[in-house]
Amino acid sequence: MKILVCISNVPDTTAKINFTDGDTKFDTNGVQFVINPNDEFGLTRAMWFKEKQQATVHVATVGDASVEPTMRKALAIGADEAIRINANPSDGFFVASQLAEVAKNGAYDLVIGGRESIDYNGGMVPGILASLLDMNFVNACISLEIDGNNATAIREIDGGKETLSTNLPLVIGGQKGLVAESDLRIPNMRGIMMARKKTLSVVEPIDANSTTKDTKFEKPAAKGAVKLVDNVDDLINLLHNEAKVI
């Protein structure tokens, strides 16, 4: 089985977010970037298939040279090869188009992406990718088992879970639950040393249009001051006269 894991390079959740150029661009100064958490769950599941079913695992992303440390981390975790598409990931359709070209050329049986990235939270790429590849698609996937050409997936739905049976080739949008958080892997020294010798290919993008454009970013409004009360009567008075919720 040949697996492609799509990786997004995102700011660490502890990073302080700022914008430049009149709030039209994200300020990357001093920001630590990591593998998108939803993608990391997918990569860890791919490692299980590699170890238990002798799958080959490649990772791919769209970005400039600054994303290569993140790709090297994926290689250190255990991926066999990395592919960087040398372009600015301008929007979901553009990214999916680039990844689809890589997937077509690689003839992958399983394509794993994160349900959404934690920076833009668009949630578009896996679905568009499946459409462009004309593959079966399971989103919000929290469990995946492969037996030969058959796949059994569980996904979250409103109010519960749904179990699906389908065939390869398959695209999934993975998320927390695809593997246990305790199973996520931190690269060890041996993995880091081996990653230096693994192939990280750089390919040029295909012609594809960006269908959306960021015009402005805006931080959430600052929260108001907290008012502390020490008795029930004052609380009821505030809820009634100020908050007007009772």
Residue pairs with C-beta under 8 A, 6 or more apart in sequence:
1 49
1 53
1 54
1 55
1 56
1 109
1 110
1 146
1 168
2 55
2 56
2 58
2 106
2 107
2 108
2 109
2 110
3 46
3 49
3 50
3 55
3 56
3 57
3 58
3 108
3 109
3 110
3 111
3 112
4 58
4 59
4 60
4 99
4 102
4 103
4 106
4 108
4 110
4 111
4 112
5 39
5 42
5 43
5 46
5 57
5 58
5 59
5 60
5 74
5 79
5 112
5 113
6 39
6 42
6 59
6 60
6 61
6 99
6 111
6 112
6 113
6 114
6 125
6 126
6 129
7 35
7 36
7 39
7 43
7 59
7 60
7 61
7 70
7 71
7 74
8 35
8 36
8 39
8 61
8 89
8 114
8 117
8 119
9 33
9 34
9 35
9 36
9 61
9 63
9 66
9 67
9 70
10 33
10 34
10 35
10 36
10 117
10 118
10 119
11 17
11 31
11 32
11 33
11 34
11 119
12 31
12 32
12 33
12 34
13 118
14 32
15 30
15 31
15 32
16 30
16 31
17 26
17 27
17 31
17 219
18 27
18 29
19 25
19 26
19 27
19 217
19 219
20 26
20 27
22 216
23 216
23 217
23 218
24 214
24 215
24 216
24 217
25 217
26 217
28 66
33 66
33 67
33 69
33 70
34 70
34 73
35 43
35 70
35 73
35 74
36 114
36 117
36 118
36 119
37 114
37 118
37 176
38 113
38 114
38 115
38 116
38 117
38 118
38 173
38 174
38 175
38 176
39 112
39 113
39 114
39 117
39 174
40 114
40 184
41 114
41 174
41 175
41 176
41 177
41 178
41 179
41 184
42 112
42 113
42 114
42 172
42 174
42 178
43 57
43 59
43 74
43 77
43 79
43 112
44 77
44 178
44 179
44 183
44 184
44 185
45 112
45 144
45 174
45 178
45 179
46 55
46 57
46 79
46 110
46 112
47 57
47 77
47 78
47 79
47 185
48 179
49 55
49 57
49 110
49 146
50 56
50 57
50 78
50 80
53 146
55 110
56 80
57 78
57 79
57 80
58 79
58 80
58 81
58 82
58 83
58 106
58 108
59 71
59 74
59 75
59 79
59 81
59 82
59 83
60 82
60 83
60 84
60 85
60 99
60 102
61 67
61 70
61 71
61 82
61 83
61 84
61 85
62 84
62 85
62 87
62 88
62 89
62 94
62 95
62 98
62 99
62 205
63 84
63 85
63 87
63 88
63 89
64 86
64 87
64 88
65 84
67 84
68 84
68 200
71 82
71 84
71 200
72 82
72 195
72 196
72 200
73 187
73 195
74 82
75 81
75 82
75 191
75 194
75 195
75 198
75 200
76 187
76 188
76 191
76 192
76 194
76 195
77 185
77 187
77 191
78 185
78 191
79 198
80 198
81 198
81 199
81 200
81 201
82 198
82 199
82 200
82 201
83 102
83 200
83 201
83 202
83 203
84 200
84 201
84 202
84 203
85 98
85 99
85 102
85 203
85 204
85 205
86 202
86 203
86 204
86 205
87 94
87 98
87 204
87 205
89 95
90 210
90 213
91 122
91 210
91 211
91 212
91 213
92 120
92 122
92 124
92 125
92 128
92 212
93 124
93 128
93 208
93 209
93 210
93 211
93 212
94 208
94 209
94 210
94 211
95 125
96 124
96 125
96 126
96 128
96 129
96 132
97 128
97 132
97 206
97 208
98 205
98 206
98 208
99 111
99 113
99 125
99 129
100 129
100 132
100 133
101 206
102 203
103 111
103 129
103 133
104 133
108 169
109 168
109 169
109 170
110 146
110 151
110 168
110 169
110 170
110 171
110 172
111 129
111 130
111 133
111 135
111 169
111 170
111 171
111 172
112 171
112 172
112 174
113 125
113 126
113 129
113 171
113 172
113 173
113 174
114 126
114 173
114 174
114 175
115 123
115 126
115 139
115 140
115 141
115 173
115 174
115 175
116 122
116 123
116 173
117 125
123 173
126 137
126 139
126 171
126 172
126 173
127 137
127 139
127 173
129 171
130 136
130 137
130 171
131 137
133 169
133 171
135 169
135 170
135 171
136 166
136 167
136 169
136 170
136 171
137 170
137 171
137 172
137 173
138 144
138 153
138 155
138 164
138 166
138 170
138 171
138 172
138 173
139 155
139 172
139 173
140 155
140 156
140 157
140 173
140 175
141 153
141 154
141 155
141 172
141 173
141 174
141 175
141 178
142 154
142 155
142 156
142 161
142 174
142 175
142 176
142 177
142 178
143 152
143 153
143 154
143 177
143 178
144 151
144 152
144 153
144 154
144 172
144 174
144 178
145 151
145 152
145 153
146 168
149 167
149 168
150 165
150 166
150 167
150 168
151 165
151 166
151 167
151 168
151 170
152 163
152 164
152 165
153 163
153 164
153 166
153 170
153 172
154 161
154 162
154 163
154 164
155 161
155 162
155 164
156 162
156 175
156 177
187 195
227 238
229 235
229 238
236 246
239 245
239 246
240 246
